[in-house]
Amino acid sequence: MIAVKLDSNLFRKEMNNIINYSTGFLDGVQKGKKVFLDNLGRDTIELLKQYIDSSARVSPQTLHHVYEWYQVGSPDARLFDIDYTLSGLGLSFRSSFRQSSSVKDGSREPFYNKAIIMEQGQPVIIKPKNAQALRFEVDGEEVFTRQPVVVNNPGGATERGFEKVFDSFFSRYFKQTFLRKSGMLKDFENPVAYKKNLKSGAKLGRGKGIETGYRWIANIKAVK
């Protein structure tokens, strides 16, 4: 005959600690959520910029306006900035455009606001500044005029090009490719830290759970 004697008080204490450890883990995750989202925001911005650079090199005709002249796809020639804000609803990303400082061949001054003007397809009025007439070519023929010239769509194929690639990153690449390749989904599906610290949690309870949950989510990185 085999007899087993259990220390009911110790068993009860450990079970209570495990429950407290588990609830503490969830509370720790909630506390570390802001750190996680801040990390995710910064990593996502960097990946988004790289995505836009790559798209620009593949399709320069639609994205050349958001780079300095003749430097399409170069990180050092970007005419756009991307920021994020964190709220109770999560992360929000927004973009803005910088002024250009380079000069196109045949011009004397930079087309300062070319990024936003060409992106939005805003009409541009060109007037003589330091001369009595404008000189330009149309179909290979030299044209002179004293009248202002209106360019109705200076962007051409670039109109809304930046907006489209920005949207495609979040609607397709981010959801379908990035989250899986980065390993983030695997981290969320299998919180290894919880299991590794369960034994300690059975002894230390809630405090260990909070510490474990906070560190677990705060250390999840989009870029590893």
C-alpha positions as CSV (number, residue, x, y, z in Angstrom):
1,M,0.0,0.0,0.0
2,I,1.3,3.4,-1.0
3,A,0.5,6.4,1.1
4,V,0.9,10.0,0.0
5,K,0.7,12.9,2.4
6,L,0.1,16.4,1.0
7,D,0.9,19.6,2.8
8,S,-2.5,21.2,2.1
9,N,-1.4,24.6,3.4
10,L,1.7,24.7,1.1
11,F,-0.4,23.5,-1.8
12,R,-3.0,26.2,-1.2
13,K,-0.3,28.8,-0.9
14,E,1.3,27.8,-4.2
15,M,-2.0,27.7,-6.0
16,N,-2.9,31.2,-4.8
17,N,0.6,32.4,-5.8
18,I,0.1,30.9,-9.3
19,I,-3.2,32.7,-9.7
20,N,-1.7,35.9,-8.4
21,Y,1.3,35.4,-10.7
22,S,-1.0,35.0,-13.7
23,T,-3.1,38.1,-13.0
24,G,0.1,40.0,-12.2
25,F,1.5,38.9,-15.5
26,L,-1.5,40.5,-17.3
27,D,-1.2,43.6,-15.3
28,G,2.5,43.8,-16.1
29,V,1.7,43.4,-19.8
30,Q,-0.7,46.3,-19.5
31,K,1.9,48.5,-17.8
32,G,4.5,47.6,-20.5
33,K,2.2,48.2,-23.4
34,K,3.3,51.8,-23.9
35,V,7.0,50.8,-24.0
36,F,6.0,48.1,-26.6
37,L,4.0,50.6,-28.7
38,D,6.8,53.2,-28.6
39,N,9.3,50.6,-29.8
40,L,6.8,49.4,-32.5
41,G,6.2,53.0,-33.6
42,R,10.0,53.7,-34.1
43,D,10.6,50.4,-35.8
44,T,7.6,50.7,-38.1
45,I,8.7,54.2,-39.2
46,E,12.2,53.0,-40.1
47,L,10.8,50.1,-42.1
48,L,8.2,52.3,-43.8
49,K,10.9,54.7,-44.9
50,Q,12.9,51.8,-46.3
51,Y,9.8,50.5,-48.0
52,I,9.2,53.9,-49.7
53,D,12.8,54.1,-50.8
54,S,12.6,50.6,-52.4
55,S,9.3,51.4,-54.1
56,A,10.9,54.7,-55.4
57,R,13.8,52.8,-57.0
58,V,11.4,50.4,-58.6
59,S,8.9,53.1,-59.8
60,P,10.8,56.4,-59.9
61,Q,8.2,58.1,-62.1
62,T,5.6,58.0,-59.3
63,L,7.8,58.9,-56.4
64,H,10.7,61.1,-57.6
65,H,9.0,64.2,-56.3
66,V,9.6,63.2,-52.6
67,Y,13.3,63.1,-53.1
68,E,15.9,65.7,-54.1
69,W,16.5,65.9,-57.9
70,Y,18.3,62.9,-59.4
71,Q,18.5,61.1,-56.0
72,V,15.3,59.0,-56.1
73,G,15.2,56.3,-53.4
74,S,18.2,57.7,-51.5
75,P,17.7,57.9,-47.7
76,D,19.8,61.0,-47.6
77,A,17.6,62.8,-50.2
78,R,14.2,62.2,-48.6
79,L,11.7,65.1,-48.7
80,F,9.3,63.5,-46.3
81,D,9.1,62.9,-42.6
82,I,7.0,60.3,-40.8
83,D,6.0,60.5,-37.1
84,Y,3.7,58.5,-34.9
85,T,1.4,59.4,-31.9
86,L,0.3,57.1,-29.2
87,S,-3.2,57.2,-27.7
88,G,-5.7,55.0,-26.0
89,L,-6.7,53.7,-29.5
90,G,-3.1,52.6,-30.3
91,L,-0.6,54.0,-32.8
92,S,-1.3,56.6,-35.5
93,F,1.2,57.5,-38.2
94,R,1.3,60.7,-40.2
95,S,3.6,62.1,-42.8
96,S,4.8,65.6,-43.8
97,F,6.9,67.1,-46.5
98,R,10.1,69.1,-46.5
99,Q,11.2,71.8,-48.8
100,S,13.6,70.9,-51.6
101,S,17.1,72.6,-51.7
102,S,18.4,71.1,-55.0
103,V,18.2,72.7,-58.4
104,K,17.0,70.9,-61.5
105,D,19.0,71.0,-64.6
106,G,18.0,74.1,-66.6
107,S,16.7,76.0,-63.6
108,R,18.3,78.6,-61.4
109,E,16.4,78.1,-58.2
110,P,15.0,75.1,-56.3
111,F,11.4,74.0,-56.7
112,Y,11.0,74.4,-53.0
113,N,7.6,72.9,-52.4
114,K,7.8,70.3,-55.2
115,A,7.0,67.4,-52.9
116,I,3.6,68.6,-51.7
117,I,2.7,70.4,-54.9
118,M,3.4,67.4,-57.1
119,E,1.9,65.0,-54.6
120,Q,-1.4,66.9,-54.5
121,G,-1.4,67.9,-58.2
122,Q,-1.7,71.6,-57.4
123,P,-1.5,74.0,-60.4
124,V,1.6,76.1,-60.7
125,I,1.9,79.6,-62.2
126,I,5.3,80.5,-63.6
127,K,6.1,84.1,-64.1
128,P,9.2,85.9,-65.4
129,K,11.3,87.0,-62.4
130,N,14.5,88.5,-63.5
131,A,13.7,88.7,-67.2
132,Q,11.1,90.2,-69.5
133,A,9.9,86.8,-70.9
134,L,9.9,83.1,-70.1
135,R,11.9,80.8,-72.3
136,F,11.1,77.0,-72.5
137,E,10.8,74.2,-75.0
138,V,7.6,72.5,-76.2
139,D,8.0,69.4,-78.4
140,G,11.6,70.5,-79.1
141,E,10.7,74.0,-80.2
142,E,11.9,77.0,-78.3
143,V,9.1,79.2,-77.0
144,F,9.2,82.8,-75.5
145,T,6.3,84.4,-73.7
146,R,5.8,87.5,-71.5
147,Q,2.6,85.9,-70.1
148,P,2.5,83.7,-67.0
149,V,2.4,80.0,-67.8
150,V,0.0,77.8,-65.9
151,V,1.0,74.2,-65.3
152,N,-2.3,72.5,-64.3
153,N,-0.8,69.2,-63.2
154,P,2.9,69.5,-62.5
155,G,3.0,66.1,-60.7
156,G,1.7,64.0,-63.7
157,A,2.2,60.4,-62.7
158,T,3.4,61.4,-59.2
159,E,0.0,62.7,-58.1
160,R,-1.0,60.8,-54.9
161,G,2.0,58.5,-55.5
162,F,3.3,58.9,-52.0
163,E,-0.1,58.4,-50.5
164,K,-0.6,55.2,-52.4
165,V,2.7,53.6,-51.3
166,F,2.1,54.8,-47.7
167,D,-1.3,53.1,-47.7
168,S,0.0,49.9,-49.4
169,F,2.6,49.5,-46.6
170,F,-0.1,49.2,-43.9
171,S,-2.9,47.6,-45.9
172,R,-0.7,44.8,-47.5
173,Y,2.9,44.6,-46.5
174,F,2.5,45.3,-42.8
175,K,-0.3,42.9,-42.3
176,Q,0.6,40.1,-44.7
177,T,4.4,40.1,-44.6
178,F,6.0,42.2,-41.9
179,L,4.2,40.9,-38.8
180,R,5.0,37.3,-39.7
181,K,8.6,37.8,-40.8
182,S,9.5,39.9,-37.8
183,G,8.5,37.0,-35.4
184,M,6.1,39.3,-33.5
185,L,3.1,37.1,-34.0
186,K,5.0,34.1,-32.8
187,D,6.1,36.0,-29.7
188,F,2.4,36.8,-28.9
189,E,1.2,33.3,-29.6
190,N,3.8,31.7,-27.3
191,P,4.8,33.9,-24.3
192,V,7.8,31.8,-23.3
193,A,8.7,34.2,-20.4
194,Y,5.4,33.3,-18.7
195,K,6.3,29.6,-18.7
196,K,10.0,30.1,-17.7
197,N,9.0,32.1,-14.6
198,L,6.1,30.0,-13.5
199,K,8.1,28.1,-10.9
200,S,9.3,31.4,-9.4
201,G,5.7,32.8,-9.7
202,A,4.5,29.8,-7.6
203,K,6.7,31.1,-4.8
204,L,6.6,34.9,-5.2
205,G,3.1,35.5,-6.6
206,R,1.8,38.7,-8.1
207,G,5.1,40.8,-7.9
208,K,6.9,38.2,-10.0
209,G,4.0,38.2,-12.5
210,I,4.0,42.0,-12.9
211,E,7.8,42.0,-13.5
212,T,7.6,39.1,-16.0
213,G,4.7,40.5,-17.9
214,Y,6.3,44.0,-18.2
215,R,9.7,42.7,-19.3
216,W,8.1,40.3,-21.8
217,I,6.1,42.8,-23.8
218,A,8.6,45.6,-23.4
219,N,11.3,43.4,-25.0
220,I,9.2,42.4,-28.0
221,K,10.8,44.1,-31.0
222,A,9.6,44.5,-34.6
223,V,13.2,44.6,-35.8
224,K,15.5,42.0,-34.2
